[in-house]
Structure formats: structure tokens, C-alpha cells
Amino acid sequence: MDEFVNSLAFAQQLDKEDPLHRFREKFYIPFFNGKESIYFTGNSLGLQPKTAQDYVLNDLEDWANFGVEGHFHGRTPWVKYHEMFPAKLAPILGALEEEITVMNQLTINLHLLLISFYRPTKERYKIICEAKAFPSDQYALQSQASISGLNPGEIIIEVQPREGEHTIRNEDIIETIKKHGNEVAVVIIGGLNYYTGQVFDMESITKAAHDVGAFCGFDLAHAVGNVPLDLHAWNVDFACWCTYKYLNSGPGSVAGAFIHERHVSNPSIIRLAGWCGTKKEKRFKMEKTFDPIPTADGWQVSTTPLLNMSSHRASLEIFEEAGFNNIVAKMKKLSAYLFFILDEINASCPQQVIEIITPRDEKEHGCQLSIFMLAKGKEIFESLKQNSVIVDWREPNVIRLAPTPLYNTFEDVYRFGEIASSILVKK
């Protein structure tokens, strides 16, 4: 990080050289306490694309003008609205179009996928996950175990960080999979841990699961739109994600799911079937027997939520225009600058005040950096908010910072450091 300088002029020069700098103007930046905020919580809720309102209003107008005929007429007929998304998401996920579907919300999709890929037997019934996974994932795994008549406390194996460490070593995940071997039914990991910001080695974890005969899936809530993914080549069996974080599609917006090519055309896979998952050419014949679409759409259950998809479309069009490789490149440079600024804050204090618990290796983190506050963490968090710096607090003492490439700037990172330093001096 020797090439970085802790100065406003340097940060502004980086912004002038940034090919994505103009994309900030495509989003609404919230104002707090009378001034434009430094918004570092894209890991929790991404900002609103300015075109989202137009797309939502267009679809509301079509509803007003066409009524039920809007399914087949209007600017974007609703019956096939969701079919535009796989092509837009494929480069973000590293997936084939037929492996992607957009539907429901994240935890619903996780449940639907576990119905298909967690099929415990007398010999193979264990679930392996990371410790301190997002609670909703933990609840889903516990309830799936209970549905199968199993004791969650006995069959769910959590891989923990080693004593004195914050993140989980990849070799410990691999070793745990090998240790339980033929008893493992499914490995389900958060692709990027929400608390520490650690990105897991999804390729090697998937291979280890397959080597013992288990399925492997990932919750990509904090990874999608943030870090490079190659789900098809990694042979991941299934994955799911939300779209309201880095995909900027609005609170509670429609989610997505990935099912690998080798599974999508297999009609014998057990699933919770619904009318929208049956083949389109047969759907309106209203037949009694379910005949699944031979793509990830075969897991569709209900009618897709139109207005949520409108805002999702607005965001993904910005991703297309920017190019995901360009977004990843800026993410790496922006996060590297944040590491540098955090180190500068520590160096300027008489004693260490923060501990960065996110791995520094660029393959092991996205734009979120989690800092462990060694003193007065909640006070500092509240002071940042009073200074229009919007960050995220996680008990007991972690502040999460997520400068996102599409709308955050290097100047944002510099000014955050300036404000944080002034607060720490006062404390």
C-alpha cells in the first residue's frame, strides 16, 4: 500500500482516474444531518438507482391501462418479465443462463433448495456450515433438520475459527468435511461471511464436499455483485442470494437462485412444485401432473413480484453498462485504500484503537471491511452517524464499512478517515 497517500488531493486524483466515477450520478445519495452522507452500508441496503422509479411507474401504468392483459401486452409483458434477468446475472455469477432464476426472497429460496439437496438418509444426514453464519441461514438449517425428524444440535456441524482468530481457515473447513465423510449430506456456507467480511474458497469447498459424496451450496447474499464468482466452473450444486445489498434492487426485493446445469433438467429431483415451475407450453392446460421446466425456472413456485423486478431491472442495467470486471477492479482498489486509511488511523493514535478482522488478501474479501473496536465502539459508531457517516454496527463491538464501487468514491474513504480520526482524538 506504499503507493497510497492520506490526502484529499490524492483521493480526488484517484477519483478523476476512476473509469466508473460517473456512475455515482446514477444513484440517489441520502442526506443525513443536513448534508450528503458518506454511505458505507451497501452491504446492508444498496442505494436506489435513479431509473428505478421510472421502471416501477411504467409497470404501474401498464397495470392501469391493461389490467390482466398486462401479462401479455404493454412495454414489458409480465408473464415473461423474469426471463430477462439470467442474461444480466450470468457474468456476475459465472453461470449459464439456464442455471439462474429470479424468484421469492433469500431464505424462502434457501428452504426450496434444501428440500431438493438435503435428503438425509440413515447413513448420510449431517450438515456442515460455518460458525456465526447469518442467523436466518442457521434457522433454515435447524428447521430442515427438524422437518426430517433429526436433532439439529447433533447433526449440524459448525466450523469455528481457531482460538484467538476471527476468521475460519479454509483447511479447517476441508478437514471437517473429510472427518465426517460419508455422513455428510450437504455443505452450506455463506460465500462471504456477513460479520467478518471473509470470502470463502468456494471452489475448494465444493470439491471437498463432492469428494465425500455430498452436495454443496452457498448463500451469496453478501457476495453477489461484490466479488467475482464462477459457480458453473466450480461445480457448485446450488446457491441463493438477495438483491437488496450490492445489487441495489430495493428493500425486500426479489431474490435469486442458481442450480447447476447437471441438476436443472433432472425431473426426478424432489422439489416443492408450483404452477409457475411447470413447462410454459403446458401451463395453461391446467394439467394435474407437474412437468418441470428443464432450467432453474423449474424451481419457480409462485407468480413473480412485478414491481420488485422493476427496480431489479434498473440496477442490473447499470451493472451491464459498467461491466462487472470493471466493478471488481474498483472494489479491490477502493478496499485497499480503506485498509490503508484504517492503518493510518491506528498509527496516528497513542495506542491501537481498531483491529481489522477482515482478511487482507484480496481473494478473501470484497468491499466490506469489519473493524473490531477495542474501546468505546458504540460511542464511535454513533459519533460517525452524527457526522453523516452511515456505517453498520454488529454486536458486541464490530463496525462494518462497505464502500461500494458503483456509488462510493476514494474521497469518501479519505473523508471517513478524517472524521474517524477526529472522533478518536476527542474520545
C-alpha positions, 0 to 999 in steps of 0.5 A, spaced: 500 500 500 506 504 499 503 507 493 497 510 497 497 517 500 492 520 506 490 526 502 484 529 499 488 531 493 490 524 492 483 521 493 480 526 488 486 524 483 484 517 484 477 519 483 478 523 476 482 516 474 476 512 476 473 509 469 466 508 473 466 515 477 460 517 473 456 512 475 455 515 482 450 520 478 446 514 477 444 513 484 440 517 489 445 519 495 441 520 502 442 526 506 443 525 513 444 531 518 443 536 513 448 534 508 450 528 503 452 522 507 458 518 506 454 511 505 458 505 507 452 500 508 451 497 501 452 491 504 446 492 508 441 496 503 444 498 496 442 505 494 436 506 489 438 507 482 435 513 479 431 509 473 428 505 478 422 509 479 421 510 472 421 502 471 416 501 477 411 507 474 411 504 467 409 497 470 404 501 474 401 504 468 401 498 464 397 495 470 392 501 469 391 501 462 391 493 461 389 490 467 390 482 466 392 483 459 398 486 462 401 479 462 401 479 455 401 486 452 404 493 454 412 495 454 414 489 458 409 483 458 409 480 465 408 473 464 415 473 461 418 479 465 423 474 469 426 471 463 430 477 462 434 477 468 439 470 467 442 474 461 444 480 466 446 475 472 450 470 468 457 474 468 456 476 475 455 469 477 459 465 472 453 461 470 449 459 464 443 462 463 439 456 464 442 455 471 439 462 474 432 464 476 429 470 479 424 468 484 421 469 492 426 472 497 433 469 500 431 464 505 424 462 502 429 460 496 434 457 501 428 452 504 426 450 496 433 448 495 434 444 501 428 440 500 431 438 493 439 437 496 438 435 503 435 428 503 438 425 509 438 418 509 440 413 515 447 413 513 448 420 510 444 426 514 449 431 517 450 438 515 456 442 515 456 450 515 460 455 518 460 458 525 456 465 526 453 464 519 447 469 518 442 467 523 436 466 518 441 461 514 442 457 521 434 457 522 433 454 515 438 449 517 435 447 524 428 447 521 430 442 515 433 438 520 427 438 524 422 437 518 426 430 517 425 428 524 433 429 526 436 433 532 439 439 529 444 440 535 447 433 533 447 433 526 449 440 524 456 441 524 459 448 525 466 450 523 469 455 528 475 459 527 481 457 531 482 460 538 484 467 538 482 468 530 476 471 527 476 468 521 475 460 519 481 457 515 479 454 509 483 447 511 479 447 517 473 447 513 476 441 508 478 437 514 471 437 517 468 435 511 473 429 510 472 427 518 465 426 517 465 423 510 460 419 508 455 422 513 455 428 510 449 430 506 450 437 504 455 443 505 452 450 506 456 456 507 455 463 506 460 465 500 462 471 504 461 471 511 456 477 513 460 479 520 467 478 518 467 480 511 471 473 509 470 470 502 470 463 502 474 458 497 468 456 494 471 452 489 475 448 494 469 447 498 465 444 493 470 439 491 471 437 498 464 436 499 463 432 492 469 428 494 465 425 500 459 424 496 455 430 498 452 436 495 454 443 496 451 450 496 452 457 498 448 463 500 451 469 496 447 474 499 453 478 501 457 476 495 453 477 489 455 483 485 461 484 490 466 479 488 467 475 482 464 468 482 464 462 477 459 457 480 458 453 473 466 452 473 466 450 480 461 445 480 457 448 485 450 444 486 446 450 488 446 457 491 441 463 493 442 470 494 438 477 495 438 483 491 437 488 496 445 489 498 450 490 492 445 489 487 441 495 489 434 492 487 430 495 493 428 493 500 425 486 500 426 485 493 426 479 489 431 474 490 435 469 486 437 462 485 442 458 481 442 450 480 447 447 476 446 445 469 447 437 471 441 438 476 436 443 472 433 438 467 433 432 472 425 431 473 426 426 478 429 431 483 424 432 489 422 439 489 416 443 492 412 444 485 408 450 483 404 452 477 409 457 475 415 451 475 411 447 470 413 447 462 410 454 459 407 450 453 403 446 458 401 451 463 395 453 461 392 446 460 391 446 467 394 439 467 394 435 474 401 432 473 407 437 474 412 437 468 418 441 470 421 446 466 428 443 464 432 450 467 432 453 474 425 456 472 423 449 474 424 451 481 419 457 480 413 456 485 409 462 485 407 468 480 413 473 480 413 480 484 412 485 478 414 491 481 420 488 485 423 486 478 422 493 476 427 496 480 431 489 479 431 491 472 434 498 473 440 496 477 442 490 473 442 495 467 447 499 470 451 493 472 451 491 464 453 498 462 459 498 467 461 491 466 462 487 472 470 486 471 470 493 471 466 493 478 471 488 481 477 492 479 474 498 483 472 494 489 479 491 490 482 498 489 477 502 493 478 496 499 485 497 499 485 504 500 480 503 506 485 498 509 490 503 508 486 509 511 484 504 517 492 503 518 493 510 518 488 511 523 491 506 528 498 509 527 496 516 528 493 514 535 497 513 542 495 506 542 491 501 537 484 503 537 481 498 531 483 491 529 481 489 522 478 482 522 477 482 515 482 478 511 487 482 507 488 478 501 484 480 496 481 473 494 478 473 501 474 479 501 470 484 497 468 491 499 466 490 506 471 491 511 469 489 519 473 493 524 473 490 531 473 496 536 477 495 542 474 501 546 468 505 546 465 502 539 458 504 540 460 511 542 464 511 535 459 508 531 454 513 533 459 519 533 460 517 525 452 517 524 452 524 527 457 526 522 453 523 516 457 517 516 452 511 515 456 505 517 453 498 520 454 496 527 454 488 529 454 486 536 458 486 541 463 491 538 464 490 530 463 496 525 462 494 518 464 499 512 462 497 505 464 502 500 461 500 494 464 501 487 458 503 483 456 509 488 462 510 493 468 514 491 476 514 494 474 521 497 469 518 501 474 513 504 479 519 505 473 523 508 471 517 513 478 517 515 478 524 517 472 524 521 474 517 524 480 520 526 477 526 529 472 522 533 478 518 536 482 524 538 476 527 542 474 520 545 
